[in-house]
Amino acid sequence: MGIRILHQTEAEGYGRFYYKDRARFCYDARGSLTETENHLIDARHLEYIPTPIYQMGRDLAGEAQRLLNGYIDYLKREKPGKDEPGIDINVDQDHARVDADLIPDL
């Protein structure tokens, strides 16, 4: 599942306007890439794939990680969308907290 979700997560993050959202999705994609690398290690260890296929997969994963890290660095440096309205809104602060005393006993 890791490699399938990797490009979907990256695409979803690219569709976000604010750089913080994009970066967050990149971090998620990087986690999926690490999961995929672990699947490669397991597959090789269990002898499901030959060494050349394993090495090719690891090389591709290394290149993907290099590119993804470069994009994250770009987002941090350029901060696209930083001057747009709403950049300072923190959604987590807007969520109302429920007081446990207000919840009726069932």
N, C-alpha and C positions, 0 to 999 in steps of 0.2 A: 504494500500500500504506500510506502514511503515515497517512491519515485513518482507515482501517479499523482499524489497530492502536492508534490513539490512545485510543479509548474502551475497547478491550479491556484495554490496559495500565492505564488509570485504574481500571477495575473490579477488576482483579486486585490493584492496590495498595490499594484500599479494603477488600478482604477481609483484608488483613494487620492484625494486632493492634497491633504496635508502630509508633510514629510514624516511626521511622527507615526501616522497610520501606516504609511508605506514601509517605514523601517520596522515597525512591529510585525508586519506580514513577512518581511524578509527574515526576521529572526525565526519566525515559525517555519519558513521554508528551509532555513539552515538546519533546524531541528529535524525536519523530514529527511534532509540530505544525510544527516548523521545516522538516522534510522536505516536508510537505504544502504549506507556503508556497512552497518552492522549486519544487515541481511546478506550482503556479499561475503562477509567474513564467515558467517554461519554456513552459507552454501558451500564455500570452499572447504571449511572444516569437515562438513558432512559428506564431502566429495560429490556434491550435486553438480558442480561446475568444474571444468578443468582450469588449471593455473592460468593459461593465457586469457581466458574469458574473465577470470577474477581480476587479473592485473589490468585488463582493459577497463573494466568497471571501476576499479580504484583510481585509475588515471583520469577517467571522465569525471568521477566524483570530485577529485582534487581540482580539476579545472573549473567545474561548476562552483565549488566553494570559493575559489579565487575570484571568479566573476561576481558572485553574490556579495562577497566581502567588499569588493571594489564598488559595487552599487550602494551598499550600506554606507561606505565612506563618503561617496558622492552626496547621498541624502543628508548626512550629517554636516557636510561642508556647505552645500548649496542651499539647503533648507527650502525646497520649492513649496510655495504656498504659505510661507511664514508671515507675509504681510496681509493675508486675506482675513476678512471678518470671521470671527469664531475660533481662531487658532488658540485663544486662551481659555476656551471653555473646557472644563474637565468634567466629563460625563459622570464620573464616579462621585463627584461632589454633589451632583444634582439628584442622585437617588435618595429617596426618602427612607429613613430608617423606621422600622416598626418597633414600637415599644412593646416588650413581651407582656407587660401588665395590661395592655389594651386588647390582647387576644383572648377571646372567651374560652373557658374550659369546655371541652367536649365530653 
